[in-house]
Amino acid sequence: MTDTAASAPSLSSSARGLTYDVVVVGGGAAGLSTASSILKRRGGITVAIIEPSGSHFYQPGWTLVGGGVFKQSQTRRSEKKLIPAGADWVQAAATGFEPDANLVHLSNGSSIRYNVLVVATGLTLDWDAIPGLTETLGRNGVTSNYRYDLAPYTWQLVQTLGRGNAVFTQPPMPIKCAGAPQKAMYLACDAWRRRGLADNIHVSFHTATPGLFGVKEFVPALMEYIKRYNIDLELKSRLTKVDGASRIATFENVGEDGAKATVETEFDMLHVVPPQRAPEVISSSPLAGDGGWVAVDPATLRHVKYENVFALGDVAGTSNAKTAAAVRVQAPVVAVNVLATLDHRPMVADYDGYGACPLTVERGKIVLAEFGYGGKLEPTLPTWLLDGRKPTQLAWFLKEWVMPVLYWDGMLKGRELMVAPHKIGTPR
């Protein structure tokens, strides 16, 4: 910290007017990875991480919790233990931004001044946007892998359901990990198939999107599983209401002619993915652009107006897939560009929109979708070793065993294996 104070506490602060070289808003995957990457490159600068939660969650693991593969406890760790050495943890929430004054206002009544700001707040799961949903979550057969406390209930329902209707939903885009709504369904279907219950359970997938997946190269493999599990695929079908007590889900369906129809569907199990939006503190701030997301250059991830502001992860107004894999590539780019900004130099690195979605189509096999801006395929491994357009056991091994280690012991600690920031103007 500089200017107004001689030292900073290692955890929280209620002081006013502290100034840091870098303030990172959000202590999730994006915030911790970026802070660690910055400090790995330059010790001695002052960094504050603003994060109210005392727990950190490995959200990509919740699909496997809901599929009976991971234990819930495997996806949660202490936030305090993950704060990188050299950074101060301010355990509060951001309540407002004054980018013209380089200020962030906090829920504890204090304000922090920055030389460079990194916004990594994540997004908001809007459970209340669907009438009747909030009050029935976790009971009446209604669940979601998008919440830590509900993922075990998903597996409980899969284990206990013997017959009836299982309904899975996906809201309009953008959402975090667009494949996650399908992952829950495929793992459930595979579990029922292994128990000989496939003919007893009618499965339907209601997605508000016009297609099964946004990158066409991966659709054929997914459609094979739609057919294998005899899933009733309902495109342009948006969940609008849940009556948990009566076990009825209401959908708005859009026909080929554009006409809308209201359809009620009975369920014995309902897996819901809620609509998702930018946090109110972002969408109501000067940092917001289209849709309320932070307005950044899609390559440098620097704000389009404020040159000392960056954003990455789910809150960034970019068209890439909102996944942890995207963050892993974005963080080093933001780190070197933040340091360039502190040095009053031009941007040095750019991001090509890379993201990955490991689609768990059955227990033991995954369709590993890797792609960048515009849906351009960007496989990490050569296709002779791992063809992401096909279900493979290798991709499952990576998901179950390699990716968690890469997350906890790699990206969160600023170790950039195979994701060195790409220098602007050089070949990829």
C-alpha positions as CSV (number, residue, x, y, z in Angstrom):
1,M,0.0,0.0,0.0
2,T,1.2,3.5,-0.7
3,D,0.5,7.2,-0.1
4,T,-1.7,7.2,2.9
5,A,-0.6,4.3,5.2
6,A,2.6,2.8,6.1
7,S,1.5,-0.8,6.5
8,A,-1.6,-3.0,5.9
9,P,-3.2,-5.8,7.8
10,S,-2.9,-9.3,6.3
11,L,-6.7,-9.8,6.3
12,S,-9.3,-7.2,6.6
13,S,-9.3,-3.4,7.1
14,S,-11.8,-0.8,8.1
15,A,-9.5,2.1,7.5
16,R,-10.4,4.8,5.0
17,G,-8.5,6.0,2.0
18,L,-5.9,3.2,1.7
19,T,-4.2,3.2,-1.7
20,Y,-2.8,0.1,-3.4
21,D,-0.9,-0.4,-6.6
22,V,-3.5,-3.0,-7.6
23,V,-7.0,-3.7,-6.2
24,V,-8.6,-6.9,-7.3
25,V,-12.4,-7.1,-6.7
26,G,-13.3,-10.7,-6.3
27,G,-11.5,-13.6,-4.7
28,G,-12.8,-16.3,-6.9
29,A,-10.9,-18.2,-9.7
30,A,-10.3,-15.0,-11.7
31,G,-9.3,-12.7,-8.9
32,L,-6.9,-15.1,-7.1
33,S,-5.3,-16.3,-10.3
34,T,-4.7,-12.8,-11.5
35,A,-3.3,-11.6,-8.2
36,S,-1.0,-14.5,-8.0
37,S,0.3,-14.0,-11.5
38,I,1.0,-10.4,-10.8
39,L,2.9,-11.1,-7.6
40,K,4.8,-13.9,-9.2
41,R,6.1,-11.4,-11.7
42,R,6.7,-8.5,-9.4
43,G,7.1,-8.8,-5.7
44,G,7.0,-5.7,-3.5
45,I,4.0,-4.0,-5.2
46,T,0.9,-3.6,-3.0
47,V,-2.1,-5.7,-3.9
48,A,-5.5,-5.9,-2.2
49,I,-8.1,-8.6,-2.8
50,I,-11.7,-7.6,-2.0
51,E,-13.7,-10.8,-1.2
52,P,-16.5,-11.2,1.5
53,S,-16.7,-15.0,1.5
54,G,-14.5,-17.0,3.9
55,S,-14.8,-20.0,1.6
56,H,-13.6,-20.6,-2.0
57,F,-15.4,-23.1,-4.2
58,Y,-14.2,-25.2,-7.2
59,Q,-17.4,-24.8,-9.1
60,P,-16.4,-27.0,-12.1
61,G,-16.5,-29.9,-9.6
62,W,-20.2,-29.5,-8.7
63,T,-21.2,-31.4,-11.8
64,L,-19.3,-34.4,-10.6
65,V,-20.8,-34.0,-7.1
66,G,-24.2,-34.1,-8.7
67,G,-23.1,-37.2,-10.6
68,G,-21.9,-39.1,-7.6
69,V,-18.2,-38.8,-8.6
70,F,-16.9,-36.1,-6.2
71,K,-17.6,-35.5,-2.6
72,Q,-19.0,-32.1,-1.8
73,S,-16.0,-31.4,0.5
74,Q,-13.6,-31.7,-2.4
75,T,-14.9,-28.5,-3.9
76,R,-14.5,-26.2,-0.9
77,R,-11.4,-24.6,0.7
78,S,-10.6,-21.8,3.1
79,E,-10.3,-18.4,1.3
80,K,-7.7,-17.3,3.8
81,K,-5.4,-20.2,2.8
82,L,-5.6,-19.3,-0.9
83,I,-4.7,-15.6,-0.6
84,P,-1.3,-15.3,-2.3
85,A,1.7,-14.1,-0.2
86,G,2.1,-10.4,-0.6
87,A,-1.6,-9.6,-1.0
88,D,-3.9,-8.2,1.6
89,W,-7.4,-9.8,1.9
90,V,-10.1,-7.2,2.6
91,Q,-13.0,-9.3,3.7
92,A,-15.9,-7.1,2.5
93,A,-18.0,-6.7,-0.6
94,A,-17.6,-3.9,-3.1
95,T,-20.7,-1.6,-3.0
96,G,-19.7,1.0,-5.6
97,F,-17.1,2.2,-8.0
98,E,-15.8,5.7,-8.8
99,P,-13.4,5.1,-11.6
100,D,-12.8,8.8,-12.2
101,A,-11.4,9.0,-8.7
102,N,-9.8,5.5,-8.6
103,L,-12.0,4.5,-5.7
104,V,-13.9,1.3,-4.7
105,H,-16.4,1.6,-1.9
106,L,-16.9,-1.3,0.5
107,S,-19.7,-2.8,2.6
108,N,-17.7,-2.2,5.8
109,G,-18.1,1.6,5.2
110,S,-14.5,2.1,4.0
111,S,-13.1,3.0,0.6
112,I,-10.0,1.8,-1.1
113,R,-8.0,3.8,-3.7
114,Y,-6.1,2.0,-6.5
115,N,-3.6,2.8,-9.2
116,V,-5.0,-0.2,-11.3
117,L,-8.3,-2.0,-10.8
118,V,-9.0,-5.6,-11.7
119,V,-12.7,-6.5,-11.7
120,A,-13.4,-10.2,-11.2
121,T,-16.7,-10.3,-9.3
122,G,-18.2,-13.2,-11.2
123,L,-21.9,-13.1,-12.1
124,T,-25.2,-13.3,-10.3
125,L,-27.4,-16.4,-10.4
126,D,-30.9,-14.9,-10.6
127,W,-33.0,-17.6,-8.8
128,D,-35.8,-15.1,-8.1
129,A,-36.3,-14.5,-11.8
130,I,-38.4,-17.7,-12.0
131,P,-41.5,-17.5,-9.8
132,G,-41.8,-20.3,-7.3
133,L,-38.3,-21.6,-7.7
134,T,-36.5,-20.2,-4.7
135,E,-38.9,-21.6,-2.1
136,T,-38.8,-25.1,-3.5
137,L,-35.1,-25.5,-4.2
138,G,-33.7,-28.5,-2.3
139,R,-37.1,-30.2,-1.9
140,N,-40.0,-31.5,-3.9
141,G,-37.5,-33.0,-6.4
142,V,-36.2,-29.5,-7.4
143,T,-32.4,-29.2,-7.5
144,S,-29.4,-27.5,-9.3
145,N,-25.7,-28.3,-9.6
146,Y,-25.2,-24.5,-9.8
147,R,-25.2,-24.4,-6.0
148,Y,-22.8,-26.0,-3.6
149,D,-25.4,-27.0,-1.1
150,L,-27.8,-28.5,-3.8
151,A,-25.4,-30.6,-5.9
152,P,-25.6,-33.5,-3.3
153,Y,-29.4,-33.4,-3.6
154,T,-29.0,-33.9,-7.4
155,W,-27.2,-37.1,-6.8
156,Q,-29.7,-38.1,-4.1
157,L,-32.6,-37.7,-6.6
158,V,-30.8,-39.6,-9.3
159,Q,-30.2,-42.5,-6.8
160,T,-33.8,-42.6,-5.5
161,L,-35.8,-42.0,-8.7
162,G,-37.1,-45.3,-10.1
163,R,-39.6,-44.0,-12.6
164,G,-41.3,-40.9,-13.7
165,N,-40.4,-37.6,-15.5
166,A,-36.9,-36.0,-15.1
167,V,-36.8,-32.5,-16.5
168,F,-33.6,-30.5,-17.1
169,T,-33.5,-26.8,-18.1
170,Q,-31.1,-24.2,-19.5
171,P,-31.9,-20.4,-19.5
172,P,-31.0,-17.9,-22.1
173,M,-27.4,-17.0,-22.7
174,P,-25.0,-15.9,-21.4
175,I,-24.5,-18.3,-18.5
176,K,-21.4,-19.8,-16.9
177,C,-20.3,-23.0,-18.5
178,A,-23.0,-23.4,-21.2
179,G,-22.5,-27.2,-21.2
180,A,-23.2,-27.6,-17.5
181,P,-27.0,-28.0,-17.9
182,Q,-26.4,-30.9,-20.2
183,K,-23.7,-32.5,-18.1
184,A,-26.1,-33.0,-15.2
185,M,-28.6,-34.7,-17.5
186,Y,-26.1,-37.0,-19.2
187,L,-24.6,-38.2,-16.0
188,A,-28.1,-38.8,-14.6
189,C,-29.1,-40.7,-17.7
190,D,-26.0,-42.8,-17.6
191,A,-26.6,-43.7,-13.9
192,W,-30.2,-44.8,-14.7
193,R,-29.0,-46.8,-17.7
194,R,-26.5,-48.6,-15.5
195,R,-29.3,-49.5,-13.1
196,G,-31.6,-50.7,-15.8
197,L,-34.1,-47.9,-15.3
198,A,-33.7,-46.1,-18.7
199,D,-37.2,-47.3,-19.9
200,N,-38.9,-46.2,-16.7
201,I,-37.7,-42.6,-16.7
202,H,-38.8,-40.1,-19.3
203,V,-36.1,-37.4,-19.7
204,S,-36.6,-34.0,-21.3
205,F,-34.2,-31.1,-21.9
206,H,-35.7,-27.7,-22.2
207,T,-33.2,-25.1,-23.4
208,A,-34.0,-21.5,-24.2
209,T,-31.3,-21.6,-26.9
210,P,-32.0,-22.4,-30.6
211,G,-29.5,-25.2,-30.7
212,L,-28.0,-27.9,-28.4
213,F,-24.6,-26.3,-28.3
214,G,-23.1,-23.0,-29.7
215,V,-20.2,-24.6,-31.6
216,K,-21.5,-26.8,-34.4
217,E,-18.5,-29.2,-34.4
218,F,-19.5,-30.6,-31.1
219,V,-23.2,-31.1,-31.8
220,P,-23.0,-34.4,-33.6
221,A,-21.4,-36.2,-30.7
222,L,-23.9,-34.7,-28.2
223,M,-26.8,-35.6,-30.4
224,E,-25.7,-39.2,-30.4
225,Y,-26.2,-39.2,-26.6
226,I,-29.5,-37.4,-26.9
227,K,-30.6,-40.3,-29.0
228,R,-28.9,-43.0,-26.9
229,Y,-30.7,-41.8,-23.8
230,N,-33.9,-41.2,-25.6
231,I,-34.0,-37.6,-24.4
232,D,-36.9,-35.3,-25.5
233,L,-35.0,-32.2,-26.8
234,E,-37.1,-29.0,-26.5
235,L,-35.3,-26.1,-28.2
236,K,-36.4,-22.5,-27.6
237,S,-38.1,-23.6,-24.4
238,R,-37.7,-21.3,-21.4
239,L,-38.6,-22.1,-17.8
240,T,-41.0,-19.4,-16.5
241,K,-42.5,-20.8,-13.3
242,V,-42.2,-23.7,-10.8
243,D,-44.9,-25.1,-8.6
244,G,-42.9,-27.4,-6.3
245,A,-45.8,-28.7,-4.3
246,S,-47.7,-29.8,-7.4
247,R,-44.5,-30.7,-9.2
248,I,-45.4,-28.7,-12.3
249,A,-42.9,-26.7,-14.4
250,T,-44.2,-24.0,-16.8
251,F,-42.3,-23.2,-20.0
252,E,-42.6,-20.6,-22.7
253,N,-42.0,-22.4,-26.0
254,V,-41.3,-20.5,-29.2
255,G,-42.4,-22.3,-32.4
256,E,-40.9,-22.3,-35.8
257,D,-43.2,-19.4,-36.8
258,G,-42.1,-17.4,-33.8
259,A,-45.4,-17.9,-32.0
260,K,-45.1,-18.4,-28.2
261,A,-47.0,-21.0,-26.3
262,T,-47.2,-21.8,-22.5
263,V,-46.7,-25.4,-21.7
264,E,-47.0,-27.1,-18.3
265,T,-44.9,-30.2,-17.6
266,E,-45.2,-32.6,-14.7
267,F,-41.9,-33.7,-13.1
268,D,-40.6,-36.1,-10.5
269,M,-37.1,-34.5,-10.7
270,L,-36.4,-31.0,-12.0
271,H,-32.8,-29.8,-12.5
272,V,-32.9,-26.0,-12.9
273,V,-30.2,-23.7,-14.2
274,P,-31.2,-20.1,-13.3
275,P,-31.0,-17.0,-15.5
276,Q,-27.7,-15.2,-15.0
277,R,-26.8,-11.5,-15.1
278,A,-24.1,-9.1,-14.1
279,P,-24.0,-8.2,-10.4
280,E,-26.0,-5.0,-9.6
281,V,-22.9,-3.3,-8.3
282,I,-21.4,-3.6,-11.7
283,S,-24.4,-3.1,-14.0
284,S,-25.3,0.2,-12.1
285,S,-21.7,1.5,-12.2
286,P,-19.8,3.6,-14.8
287,L,-17.9,0.4,-15.7
288,A,-20.9,-1.3,-17.3
289,G,-21.4,-1.7,-21.0
290,D,-23.9,-3.9,-23.0
291,G,-26.0,-6.1,-20.8
292,G,-24.5,-4.6,-17.6
293,W,-21.2,-6.5,-18.0
294,V,-17.8,-4.6,-17.6
295,A,-17.0,-3.0,-21.0
296,V,-13.6,-4.2,-22.0
297,D,-11.5,-4.7,-25.1
298,P,-11.9,-8.4,-25.9
299,A,-8.2,-8.9,-26.6
300,T,-6.4,-6.9,-23.9
301,L,-9.3,-7.1,-21.4
302,R,-8.7,-3.4,-20.5
303,H,-11.7,-1.2,-20.0
304,V,-12.8,0.7,-23.2
305,K,-12.8,4.0,-21.3
306,Y,-10.8,3.7,-18.2
307,E,-7.2,2.7,-19.0
308,N,-6.3,1.6,-15.5
309,V,-9.3,-0.8,-15.2
310,F,-9.4,-4.4,-16.3
311,A,-11.9,-7.2,-16.0
312,L,-11.9,-10.9,-16.6
313,G,-13.9,-14.0,-15.8
314,D,-17.7,-14.2,-15.8
315,V,-18.2,-10.4,-15.3
316,A,-16.2,-9.3,-18.4
317,G,-18.3,-8.2,-21.4
318,T,-16.6,-10.6,-23.8
319,S,-18.1,-13.3,-26.0
320,N,-16.0,-16.2,-24.8
321,A,-17.4,-19.1,-22.9
322,K,-17.6,-18.2,-19.2
323,T,-15.6,-21.1,-17.8
324,A,-12.6,-21.6,-15.4
325,A,-10.6,-22.7,-18.5
326,A,-11.1,-19.2,-19.9
327,V,-10.0,-17.6,-16.7
328,R,-6.8,-19.7,-16.7
329,V,-5.8,-18.1,-20.0
330,Q,-7.1,-14.7,-19.2
331,A,-5.3,-14.2,-15.9
332,P,-1.7,-14.1,-17.3
333,V,-2.9,-11.7,-20.0
334,V,-4.4,-9.3,-17.5
335,A,-1.4,-9.7,-15.1
336,V,1.2,-8.5,-17.7
337,N,-1.1,-5.8,-19.0
338,V,-1.7,-4.5,-15.4
339,L,2.1,-4.3,-14.8
340,A,2.5,-2.5,-18.1
341,T,-0.1,0.0,-17.0
342,L,1.7,0.6,-13.7
343,D,4.8,1.2,-15.8
344,H,2.9,3.6,-18.2
345,R,3.7,1.3,-21.1
346,P,1.4,0.0,-23.9
347,M,-0.5,-3.2,-23.6
348,V,1.7,-6.2,-24.2
349,A,-0.6,-9.3,-24.3
350,D,-3.8,-10.3,-25.9
351,Y,-6.5,-13.0,-25.4
352,D,-8.1,-14.9,-28.2
353,G,-11.3,-16.0,-26.5
354,Y,-10.2,-19.5,-25.5
355,G,-12.5,-21.4,-23.3
356,A,-13.2,-25.1,-22.7
357,C,-16.2,-27.1,-21.7
358,P,-15.7,-30.7,-20.7
359,L,-19.1,-32.2,-21.5
360,T,-19.6,-35.3,-19.3
361,V,-21.7,-37.4,-21.6
362,E,-21.3,-40.6,-19.5
363,R,-19.3,-41.7,-16.5
364,G,-15.9,-42.3,-17.9
365,K,-16.2,-40.3,-21.1
366,I,-16.2,-36.6,-22.0
367,V,-16.6,-34.5,-25.1
368,L,-13.9,-31.8,-24.5
369,A,-15.1,-28.7,-26.3
370,E,-12.2,-26.2,-26.7
371,F,-12.8,-23.1,-28.7
372,G,-12.1,-19.3,-29.0
373,Y,-13.8,-16.3,-30.3
374,G,-16.2,-17.0,-33.1
375,G,-16.3,-20.7,-32.3
376,K,-12.8,-21.3,-33.7
377,L,-11.6,-24.7,-32.5
378,E,-8.6,-24.5,-30.2
379,P,-7.5,-27.9,-29.0
380,T,-4.8,-28.0,-26.4
381,L,-3.6,-31.5,-27.4
382,P,-3.1,-32.8,-30.9
383,T,-6.2,-34.5,-32.3
384,W,-4.5,-37.8,-32.7
385,L,-4.1,-37.9,-28.9
386,L,-7.4,-36.3,-28.0
387,D,-10.1,-35.3,-30.5
388,G,-12.5,-33.1,-28.6
389,R,-15.3,-33.7,-31.1
390,K,-15.6,-37.2,-29.8
391,P,-16.2,-38.7,-26.4
392,T,-12.9,-40.0,-24.9
393,Q,-11.7,-41.6,-21.7
394,L,-8.6,-39.4,-21.7
395,A,-10.8,-36.2,-21.4
396,W,-12.6,-37.8,-18.4
397,F,-9.2,-38.5,-16.8
398,L,-8.2,-34.9,-17.3
399,K,-11.6,-33.7,-15.8
400,E,-11.5,-36.0,-12.8
401,W,-7.8,-36.0,-11.8
402,V,-5.8,-33.4,-13.7
403,M,-8.0,-30.3,-13.8
404,P,-8.7,-30.1,-10.0
405,V,-4.9,-30.2,-9.3
406,L,-4.3,-27.7,-12.1
407,Y,-6.9,-25.4,-10.5
408,W,-5.9,-25.6,-6.8
409,D,-2.1,-25.9,-7.2
410,G,-1.6,-24.3,-10.6
411,M,-3.7,-21.4,-11.7
412,L,-4.7,-20.1,-8.2
413,K,-1.0,-19.9,-7.4
414,G,0.0,-18.2,-10.5
415,R,1.6,-21.2,-12.2
416,E,0.9,-20.8,-15.9
417,L,1.5,-24.2,-17.3
418,M,0.8,-24.0,-21.1
419,V,-0.9,-20.6,-20.8
420,A,2.0,-18.1,-21.1
421,P,0.5,-14.7,-22.1
422,H,0.5,-14.2,-25.9
423,K,2.5,-11.2,-26.9
424,I,0.6,-8.8,-29.1
425,G,1.7,-8.9,-32.7
426,T,3.4,-12.3,-32.6
427,P,2.1,-15.5,-34.3
428,R,0.1,-17.9,-32.2
